[in-house]
C-alpha cells in the first residue's frame, strides 16, 4: 500500500499511482478542503473511481482525527453520498472500495424490485410491488420485515465491510431480514452512502433520505449527462392513452368499492376522481393547435391556470393525491386476489401532482413550458373520434434541481466522468460555481493513439453529414467506400457511430441496394461481420453478445458495430483491446431542430441569455445555439470514449466529416485527444497508409494479454477471474513485473510500470509455467528482500536465444558467478553471453517506459505471442540513439542465427535514416 502526502493529507493508495492520478486526487482534496464544487474529467482507464474514493476517505479520516468512523454518534460528521447512473456501475464502485485500505461504514440503496426477497411479492413490478409491500408490512404479514429488528440488534456491524446489492439479497435469503428496509435503517448512520442518481435529483426520493445534509459531500460519477437527467426528473409527459387508462381504473375502483358494502372505501370519492380525470381529458382535447407540427405552448405557470379550472390547487391537491393513492391500493389488492401482475397507472397522476405542487414548486415555474402535442392517432382514438395528444410540463433549467440540493447546505458537489467537456456550458446549465476543474490527460503514450479528420473519400467526394448533404447518393456511396477501407485496415473490432438511427438505417439500406456486381454492404461483410444497434432496448443484450462472439471468433477477421451517438453502445460500455480498435464518427449528432423540446430549449436559453446580458452586461451566458452545438460535441466525446480503456490499450479515432477540421469543433473534443488530431484534407491515401502503419506498429509493440495489476483492477473486463489478494504473498509487485497467483490455476506474470513492492517485509516470487500448454512444473520459490529487488531481478532473469526468444525465469545464480546461466544458439554456436550484464546496460540507457516496452517484447516472444521478424524493427528503433550503439550490437548475440542477417540489415537501414 503506497502512501502519498497530498495537501497535507496522507492518502493510502493500493498501487503506485500514475502522475495523472496524483493530480486527480489533489483536485478532489482541494475541493473538499475549500468546501467548494468541482468538475473533474479523467479518461476511462485512469482509475478515477479508485482515486476519488481514496482521496475522499483520506480527507475524511484526517478531518475526524484518530478514527474515521462516526462511532455511533448519529451523523456527527458529514455523510458522503456517492451517486452513479446504474446499479451495475455502483457495483464496480463498491468493488473499488474493497481494494482500498479504508473501511467506512457504508450501505447501498436499491429499489424494492432489486431487494425484495418475499416470494409472494418479488415477482410483481412497479407500483404493484410497492403497494403489495406496503400492505403486507403494515399488517406485519411479511416475515422478512418482521425479522428486521432482531437482525439489527444482533448485527450492529452491518456495513462495516463493503456490501453490494447481491450481498444484501443473500443476507435476506439466508438470515431472514428484509434487505430493502435493512438499507433504510442502516443508511441513517453511515459514513458513505451509495445510491443511483434518482435518490439525489428526484425531490420525491430525496426527502426520504435521512442524511445530515449540512456540509455533506455529494459525488456524481458518470456525470456527463447529469443536466439532462436533472431536467427530465423535474418534468412529466401525460399521453392521452395513459390518461384514458387512468379513467378506466377510476371506474374500476367505483365498482370494487360499491361491491364491498363497507366503509373501507367510498365509491363516491372514486366517482369524483373519474369525473375530474374526464374533465382534464376534455380540457386537453380543447386546446387550440393551429399547426400540428408546432403544438400548443404556454409559459410554465399556465399549468396552474389549467388545473385551477378543475379546482385543483395547492390547497386541494393533497386530498386528491390521497384519494388516488387509496384507489391504487384498492386496485392492487384486487390484482393480488385475481393473480394479475399489471401495475396501476393512477400512480403516474400522483407523481405528476406531487411535482407540480411540491414545496416552493411555483417559484420555479418560469423555468418550465406547458406544451400540448398532437400525435399520430391510434386505432382506438380514431374510432372514438379523438385526437391523440400529450400534455407536457418540461423543465428547461436543470439548475432548479441542483439549486434545491445546494440549498441544503452541502459542503462540496463533485461531478466526474470521462467526458465532461465542454465544461463551461455544463456549469452554466447547473447554475453552480465550480472553482475546481480538471481535464486530465490519459495514462497512455502518444504513440498508442491515432486521431485524424478524414474530409474526403477515395473518390474525392466530400464527407459531410449535414442535413442538406446526408441524402445525396454520392455522399452515402463515399462513406460506404471509406468504411470498407477501414474494415480492411483496422484489426478486430470496429465501431461506427452515426448521428441518428434514421441516418444509419438509410445508409445501410443504400449500401445493400446496389446495381454493381458486389454491393458496399457485401464488401463490408466480406471483411468484418456486421452488428447493428437495435432501437428496441430489450434486444440490445443479444446484439452485444453477437458482437462479442464475432470479435472473439478467430476464424474471421473481426466485427463492425454500427451504432448511434447517444445510443446504448455509446453510453458507458467497455470496448477494450480487440473489442474496439477504432471508432469512426460519421458526423455531428445535432438533435432534430424541429423537435418541439429542442426548439423550446433553444428559445428558453436565448431568452435567459438576453436577460443576463442586459442585467449583468456580459456576453458569456449560454445561448441556445451554443447549447445546441455543445450537446452534439458532448455526444461525440462520449462515443469516442468507448476505445482505449487502459494503460496498454491502443486504438484509432477517425472523424469522417469535414466539419471536424474547424477549430471551433476541435476545441470541443476532449483535451487528451485534441493535440493528436491530424487533418488530412484531401489526402485520403495518406489516411489509409498512416492507419495501416499505426496498427502494424502497435500490434508489434504491445504483446497480447499484458496488463499491470492496477490496470487489471481498473478495467473490470480486461482480465477475468484473477483471484487477487492484497499484501499476503499472493501477488508480488516487482520492478517492471507483477506475479499473480490465481485460484485453481498456474501463477501468471504480467507487465507493470516500474512497480516496486511497498512493504518492507519479505515477499515471495512464484515461478511461472507455460499457461498455453498447461505444462505443470514444480515452482521454485525465491525469498527476496524488497530493498534488493533491483539487484535480484538482474540475477534471476536471463535472455535465451531460441526460436521463441524471450525473457524467462531461470535459476538464481550466485553473485560470485557474475553472469547468468549461459544459453546455446542455433547452429551449434557456443558463444556465451551475460544476459544479466546486458539487461543492466538496457536499464541504464533506456527510460522507464522504454525499458518496460523492451521487457514486453521479450515476454511476447517467449510466449509465442510475437514473431521476431515482426518486432525486429521496433527493437532496433528502441535500442538506437545517442550512446546506444553498444546495445544494438550486444543484442545481436541473443538473436537467433536465422534472423541475424535481417537484424544487421535493419541496423544499417536505421543508421542510414539517421544519417
N, C-alpha and C positions, 0 to 999 in steps of 0.2 A: 504494500500500500504506500504510494508516494504521497508526500505532504508538500503543498505549495502555500507560501505565505502571500496572500493577495489582499492589499489594502488593510493589512493588519489582522486578517482572518486566516487561520490555518485551515486549508481545505484538504481533506483527505480524499485522494483520487485513486481508483483501483489500478490504474495503469500510468505509464509515463505519458504525460499529456503532450499533445501537439501544440505548437505556438498559437494556432487559432483557437484552441480550447482554453488556453490560459486567458486570451483576450476576451473570449465569451464569458468566462467566469468572472473576470474583472468587471465587465459591464453589468452583470447580474448583481454583484455585490455593491457596485456604485449606486444602482437603483435602490437597493434595499437600505443602504446606509443613509441615503439622502431622502428617503420616503418619497420617491418620485416614480413616474411611469417610464417604461422602456419598450422600444421596438427593436427586436433582435432577430436579424436574419442570418442564418447559417446553413449552408447547403447540406442536403442529405448525405450522411456518411461522415459528418464531422463530429458526431456524438453529442449533439446539443442537449438531448434529454438527460443524459448522464451528467453533463456539465451543469445543467440547470438544477438538478436535484442536489448534487454535491455542494454547489455554491450556496444555494438557499438554506440547506440544512446546516452547513458550516456556520453561516451567518447567524442562524437561529441559536445554534449551540453556544456561540460566543456571546450572544445577547443575553442568554439565560444564565451564563456564568458556568458553574461547575457541571450542572446537569442540564440536558437538553430535552427534558420531559416536563409536562405540566405538573407531574407529581400529584395528580388528582385534585388540583386546585380549581378545576372547572373553568377553563378559559382564562387562566391567569396570564397567559401570553397569547398574542395574536395567532390565529389559525392560518395555515397555508392552505389555500384551495387551488387544486391543480385540475384544470378542465381540459378535455380534448374532445374531438368531434364524435368519436365512436368508442364503444367498449373494447373493441379489438385493439385500438390504439392505447387505451388505458391499460390493457393487459401488458402491452410492451413496456409502458412506463413503469409498471409495478415490477416487471422483470428487471428493469434497470435499477430500481430501488434495492432489489435483493443483492445486487453487485456492490452496493455502497457499504461502507462501514457504519453508516448512521442507521439508527433504529428508532425513528419517531413512532409514536402511537398513531395508527392510521386506520382508515376504512375506505372502501369504495362503494359509492351509491349506485343502485341499479333500479330498474323497473320491476313491478310485480311479475311481468312476463318472464323476466330473466331469473328472478329469485324465488318464485313460488314453488314449494315442494309438496303442496297439498294436491294429491292425485285427483280429487274431485274438481278442483278449480284450475289447476295449471294448464289444462287443455283449452281453456277459454282464451279469448283475446280482447284487447282494448278495454272499453268501458264495461263490457260484460264481466271480465275478470275482476276489475276494480270493484264493481258493485257486489259481486259474489263474495269477494274477500271481506269487504266492509260488513256485509250481512252476517257471515259466519263468525267473524271476530267479535262483533258487537254482542252476539248471542253466546259467545265462548264455545262455539261448536267446532273450532279448528284446534286440534291437539297440538300442532306445531306452535301456534300462537300462545296457547296455554302453558307450554313448557318454557317460554322465554324468560320469565322472572327467575326461575330456579337456575337456568343455564348462566344467566348474567351473574348471579350470586356466586356460583361455583367457578366461573371463568372470568375473573376481572382483568386478566391479561390478554384478552382477545384484542387483536390489532397491534400487539407489541412486535410481532413479526409480520412481514408483508403478506397480505392475503388478497386474492382477486375474486371475481365473481364465482369461478368454478370452485374455489376453496370454500366459499360461504355456502354454496349449494350442497357440497359434500358434508359440511358440518350439519346442515339442516337435515339431510337424509340420515346421517349416522347418529347424531346426538339428539335430534328432535326439535330444536328451536326453529322458529320461522326466520329464515335469512333476511327477508325484507324488513321486518320490524326489528331484527337484531341490528341492522345497519342504522336504522332510525334512532335507536337508543345510543349506540356506540358513537355516532357522529357528533353528539352533543359535547364530547370531551376528547377530542383528538388533536394531535399536533398538525397533521396534514390530512386533508380530505380530497379524495379523488372522485370526480363526477363528470358526466357528459355536459356539454355546453348548456343544454336547456335548463339545468339546475341553477345557472347563474343569469342567463339572459332572459329567461321567462319569469315575469313578475309572479305568476301563479305558483311556480315551483320554488322560486327564491324565498318567498315568505314562509315556506315550511322548514327552511334550514335554520337550525338552532346554532348559529355561528356567531362568535364575537367579531362582528364586522369592523369594529374600531381598530385601526392600524393593521388590519389583516392583509395578507399577501395573496393576490389573485393572479394566477398564471393561466394564460390561454395558449395551449400548444396547438400546432397546426392551424394558426390563426389567419391564414391567407384569405379566407372568405368570411371572416368574422362580421364585417359590416353588413353583408347581405343577410347573414343569419339573424343579426340583431333586428334588422328591418322586417324580415319575414316573421319573426316571433311576435312583433308588435302589430301585425296585420292580419286580416282574415278575408276569405272569399266564401260567399254563400251562393252556390249554384241553385237554380230553380228545382233541379231533380232532388237535391238534398232537402230543400225546404218542403217539397211535396212529401218526401219520406217522413219528415218530422210531423207533418199534419196527419198522416196516416197513423203514426204512433200515438199521437194525442187522442185520436178517435178510438184506437185500441184500448187506451187507458180508461176512457169513458166506459167502454164495455166491461172491462175487467173490474173496475171499481163498483159498477152497478151490480155485478154478479156476486159481489162479496156480502152485501147486506150487513156491513158493519161500519164502524166509524174510523177504521184504519185508513181509508182512502175516500175522499169526497169526489164523486163523479162530476159535480158542478165545477170544481176547480179545473179539471181537465177539459171540460167543455169550453170554459172561458179561454184556456190555453189554445185550444184548437181554433176558436174564433179569432184570437189575436194573431195567430200564425197565418190564417186565411187573409186577414186584412193586410198583413205585411206582404204577402204574395201579391195581392191586388195592387198595393202601393208600388211595388217594384215594376209590375206589368204596365202601370200607367205612366211611368217616367218617359218623357218625350225623347226619342233618339232620332234626330234628323238624318244623320249619316250613320249607317250600320257599322262602318269601319272605325268611326270616331268614338262611338259610345256616348254616354252621358257623364259629365264630370262636374263636380262641385267642390268647393273648399272643404277641408276636413270637418269643421264644426257643423256642416249641414247634416251629418248623421244624427245629431241631437234633435234637429228640427224634424227629421223623418220619424224618429221614434216617439217624439213628444206628441205627434199627431195620433199615435196609437196609445197614448197615456203611459208610455214607458219613459221614466225619468230616473234621476239619481235616487229619488225617494221611493219609487215603486219597483225599481229593478230588483232589489234584494228579495222581495216577496215573490216576484215572478221566477227568479232563479230557484228559490226553494220549491215552488210548485213543479218546475221542470225536473229537479233532482228527485222529487218524490215519484214522478212519472217514470223516470229511468229505473229506479229501484223496483217499481211495480212490474215493469216490462221484463227486467232481468230475472225476477222471481218466477214469472210465467215461463220464461225461456228455460230456466233450470228445471222446472216441473215437466216441460214438454221435451227436454233434452235437445234443444236447438242452441246453436252457438253464436248466432249473429248478434253483434253488439247494438246498443241503442244509438240512433242518430241524434236524438234530442240533446245529448251531451255537447254536440257542436254548438248549439244555441247558447248553452250555459257558458262555454268558453268565449263566445262572441260577446255576450253581455258583460262578462267579467272584464274583458279587455276594454270595452267602451266606457264602462262605468267604474274603472279602477280608481284608486285614490289619486287625486290630482290629475286624472286622465284628461280632462277637458283642457288643462293647461298646455297640453302638447298637441291639441287638435290642429293647430296651424301647420304642423309638420305632416299632416295627412291630406289625402284626397279621397273623396267619395266617387266611386266610378261604377256605372252600370253598363255592362257589355251584353249585346245581343249576339248569341252564338248560333251555330247551325242547329236546327230543330231536330230533336229525336222523334221517333215514330209516335210515342205517347203524346208528346206535345202537339204534334200535327193533328192527331185525332181529336184532341180537346180544343184545337184552335188557338193554342197558346204559343207564344214565343219563348224560346229557352234563353233565359237571362241569368246573369251572375251579378250579385251585389258585392262590391269590394270596398274595403276601407284600408287603403295602402299607406303605410308609413314610409316616408322618403328621407327621414333623418335618423340613421342608426344611433346617433348621439343621444337620442331620447333614452334608449336602454342603458347606454354606458353612463350617462349622467345620473340616472337613478341609482346605479351601483356606486358611483364615486361619492354621491351624497351621503352614503352610509359611513363615511369616514375611513375608507380603506387606506392603508399605507402606501402600497405600490400595486400597480397593474402592469404585468409583464406580458407582452404579446410576442410570440416567437413562431417561426416557421422557416422552411427552406426557401420560401418565395413570398416576401412581404413587399418587395419593390413594385411600384413606386411608393415610397413611404409618406411623402408629403400629403398625397391625396387620402391615404388611409387615416392619417392623423386628423385631417380636417373633417373627414366623414364622421369619425367617432367623437369629435368635439372634445378631445382631451389633449393636454400638453404631454409631449413625450420628450423630455430633455435628454434622455439617454437613448442613443440609437447606434446600431451596429449593422453593417453589411459585411459579413465575414468572407474571407477567401476560402477556397476549397483546400483540402489536405493533399490533393493530387498535384503532380508536377505538370508544367505547361505542355509537355510532350504527350500527355495522356488525353488531351482534348483536341479535337479538330472542330472548328466552328467556321462556317462560311455562308455567305449570301450568294445564292445562285439566281441570277436575274434573267437568264435566257437558257433555253434548252439546246439540244443537239442540232436542231434545225434553225436556230437563231430567233425563234419566236419568244417574245417577252412573257415572262411568268408573272402574272398579276391577277389575283383572285378577287379584285374589286367587283362590285355589283354589275357594272356595265360590261365586264370582260369575262366573267366566270362561265357564261353560257356559250361563248364563242367556240366553235368546234376546234379551231386551231390551238386555242389555249388548252383545252382538255386533251387534245392529241399530244401536245408537247409535254404537259405534266405527266401523262402516262409514259411517254418515252423516257423521261427523267427517272421515274420510279423503276422502270425496267433496268436502267443502267445502275441505279443504286442497289437494286436487288442482286445484281451480279457482283458488285464491288464489296458491299457490306456483308461480313460473315454473320451467320447465325440469325439473331432476332432483329427485325427492323420495325420501327413504329412510325406510322404515317398519320399525322393529325390534320383533319380538315376543320374549317371554321364552323361547319354545321352539319347535321345529319342530312339535310336536304342536298347540300353540295356534294357530300360524299356519295350519296345514292346516285346522283345524276352523273358524276364522273365514272363510277364503276359501271353504270348502265351503258355509258358511251364506250368504255373500253371493251365491254363484252360484245357490243354490236359493231362489227367491222366488216367491210367488204373485202379486206385483204385475206390472203391465204391463212394468216395466223393473226388473231386479234391481239391487242395490247394485253388484255386480261390473260390470254393463253400464254403469252410470253412471260408475264409475271409469275404465273402458276408453274411454269417450267423451271423457274429459278428458285422460288420460295413458295411454300404452301400458305395460302391466304386465310385470314380470320377477320371477320367484320364485327365491330362492336354493335350489339343489338340495342335498339331503343328500349325494349322491354327489360327492365332491371332484373326480372326473375330469370331471364335467360343468360344473364351475364356470367355467373359462375361456370356454366358449361362452356362459354366462349373462352374464358380464361384457362380452363382445363385443356381445351382443344389446342390453344396456343402453346401452352407449356409442353404438352406431349409432342407437338410438331417441332419445337425448338430442340428438345432433347433427343429426337429421333436422328441418330447418326447416319441413317440410310438416305436422308435428304439433306439439302443444303440450307436448312433453316426455315423460318416463317416470317410473314409480314402481317402486322396487325393494323388494319385500317380503323382509325378511331376518330373521336371528335373532341376538340378543345371544350373544356367544362364538362365532359362526359366522365363516366366512371373510370376509364383507363387512365385519364389524366389526373385523377384525384387520389394521391397518396399510395398508389401501388408501386411495388418494388420490381423493377426490371433490371436486376443486377447482372453483370457479366454477360454471358451469351444470350440471356433473355432480351437484352436491349443494347445492341452495339451501336445503333444510330437512331436518331429521331429526326423525322422530316416534318417541318411546319409548312403547310401548303398555302397559308395565307393568314391575314389578320382576322381574328374571330370577333368582329364587331357584332354587337347584338342587333337584332332586326329593328331598324329605325322606325318602322310603322307599328311596332308592338306598343299598345297603349301604356303599359307600365314603364317602358323605356322612354317613351315620349314625355310622359308626365314627370318622370325623374329628371330629365334634362331641363324641362321647363321650371321645375321647382328649384334646381340648383342655379339656374340662370337668374331667377328672382332673388334668391338668397345672396348670390354673388353681387348682384346690383345693389342690394340694400347694404351689404358690408362695405362695398367700395365707396358708397356715399357716406355712411356713418363713420367708418374708420379711415377713409381716404387711402385705401390700399387696393392694389390690383392683383393680389396673390390668392384671393379666395378661389375655391374650387368651382369652376364653371361647369355647365352641362356638357360642353364639348370636351373639356379636359377629363371629366369623369368617364365619358364615353370612350375616349381613346385609352385611358389608363386601365379601364376594366379589361379591354382587349389585351393590353400588354401583360397584365397580371395572369390572364388565362394562358398566354404563351409561355410565360415563365414557369407556370405550374406544369405544363405539358413537357417542356424540355427537362424538367427536374426528374423525369422518370428514369433517365440513364445516368451513368457514373455514380454509383451508390456507395462506394467505399474507396479506401486509400489506393488499392491496386487495380481498381476498375479503370476501363478506358472506353471512349466512345466518341461519336461524331454528332454534332448538332448542325442540321442543314436547313437554312431558311430559304424556301423556294418561292420567294416573292420579292420583286424588285424594290418594293417599298421599305424593306429592311435595310436598304442601303442608306436611307435617310438618317441623318444624325439624330433627328428627333425620335425616331423609332429605336435606334441603338441605345440611346440614353435611358430607355425604359427597361432594357434587358438586365437581368441580374448581374451584379457587379463582378462576380467571379468569372463570368463568361465574356463580358464586354471587351476586355483587352485582347482577346484571342480571335475576335470575329474578323474574318478577311472577306472583302468584297471582290468577287471575281468578274463583275460587269459582264462582258460578252465572251469571256474566256472559258467556255464550257469544257473544252478538252482538258484544260488545266485543273478543273474541279475533279474530274474523274481520275486523272493521274495522281494528283495530290492525295485524294482519298485512298486510292489503291496503295500508295506508298505508306500512308499513315497506318493502315491496318496490317500491312506486311511487316512493318517495323514493330508495332505494338504486340502483335502476336508472337514475335520473336523475343521481344524484350521482357514480357511478363508471363512467366510459366503458369500453367493452369493450376488451380486449386492452391494458390499461395495466398495466405491471409494472416495478418497479425492477430494475436489474442484479443487486442482491443477491437479490431475490426470484426472479428467473429461475433463479439457481443453487440456491436453497433448494428451490423447488418444481420438481423434475425434470420433471414432466409439464406444467408451466404454459405454457412456451414451448418448442417443439420445435426442435431443429436450428439453434440460433443459434451460429455459429462464433465464439465469444468468445475473444479473446486478451488477456492482461493487459498493460497498460502498454507497448504497442508501437504505439500510434496507431490501433488497430483499434476502440477504443471511447473515448468521452470521458465522464467524469463531470462534468457541468456543473451549475451551481446550479439544482436543480429538474428537471433533464433528464439523460437518458443517450442517447447516439447509438451504435448498434451497427452494425458492418459485418458483413455476412453473406456466407458463401461462395456465389458464383453468384447473389446476389440484391441488390436495391437496399438501401441502408442504411435503418435504421429508428430512429425516435425513440420512446423510452419514458419514462414518468414516473418521477421519483425523489424521495426525501425529503431535500431540501437537501443533495445530494451534491456536493462540490467535488472537482476533480482534486487528488490528493495529491502529484503530482510537481511540482517546480519548473521542469521543462524545458518547452519549447514543446509545445503539443498541437494537434491538427488537428480542426477542426469540419467534418464532412461534411454537405452539404446533403441534403435528402430529396426523393423523388418520391412520387407518389400510388401506393401499393402496390396499391390495389384495382384501378385501371385499368391498372396496369403501364405508365404513361407514362414513358418513359425520357428523362431530361434530363441534360445535362452538369452535373455537380456543381461548384458554386463552393466553393473551399477558402479558408478564412479562418484565418490564424495568430492564435492567442490566447495571451496570457501569463496564466498561472494567477492571478497577483496582480490581474489586471484583469478576471477573469471576470464579476464582478457588473456592472461598467461596460459590458462588451461585450454582455451579454445584453439590456440596455436598448436598445443602439444597433442590434442586429441582429434584434430581434423586433418585429413590427408586427401590430396588430389590423386586420382588414378587416371591412367591414360588408355583405358579400354575403349571399345566402341561406344559404350554407354558412359563415356567420360563424365565425371561429376564429383561432387563433394560428398564423401561418405565417411561414416564413423569407423575408425579402426580401433586398435587397442591403444591404451595410454602408454606413451613411450617415456622412459626415464629421462630426466633432463640431461643426464650425462651423455646420452647418445646423440645429442644435438638435433639432428633432423628426424622427421617422422619416418615411418616404415617405408621401404622402397618398393616401387612397382615396376613391373616389366612392361615393355612396349611391344607392339606388333612387330613381326619380322625378326624377333629374337634380339632386338636392341636392348642390351642390359645396362644401359647408362642409368646411373642412379641420380635422383634429384631430390632436393629437400623441399617438400611441399610446405612444411611449416614456415621455413625461411621465406619462401616465395609469397605466402599469404601475408606474412608480416610486412613485406615490401608493398603489397597491394593496399593493405590498410593504411600504410604510411602516406602513399601518394594519392589515393582516392578519397574523396569526401564521403560522408556517411551514406548519402543517397546512392552514390556510385558504387560503393562497397556492397551495399545491400543488393543492388541490381546484379553485381557480379556473382554474389552468393546465390541469387535466384537462378541465374543461368546454370550454375554448376548443379544445383538440385534438380532443375528441369531436365538437364542432360542425364543425370544419374537415374531419374525416374522414367526416362524414355518419353517424357512429355515434349521434349525439344530435340531436334536434329542439329548436329553440329554445323552442317552446311547452311542451315537457316539462320543461325545466330552468330556465325563467324564474323560477318561484317560488323555486327553490333559490338562484339567483344573487342575487335580491333579498334573500333571507334572509342570504346570505353577506356582502353589502355593506351591510347595515343595522347600526345600533348607534350607540353614542356616537361623535361626531366622524367619522361615515362618510357623512353625507348628501351630501357633495360627490361621493362615489364613485358613489352611485345616480344622481345627475344627470349626472355625467360619462360614465358607461357608456351612457346613453341615446344619445349621439352615435354609438355603434357598433352600435346596434340597427337592424335592417332596418326600413324605413318601415312595412311592413305589420304589424309586431309592436309598433310603438310605443304605440298606444292600449292594448293589453293590458298592456304593460310599465308604463305610467303608472298604470293601474288597479291593478295588482299592488302598486305602491309605496304607493298610497293605502290599500289594504286592510292592508298591513303596518303603516303608521303608525297606522291606526285600532286595530289589535290591540294595538300597543304602548301607545297612549293608554289 
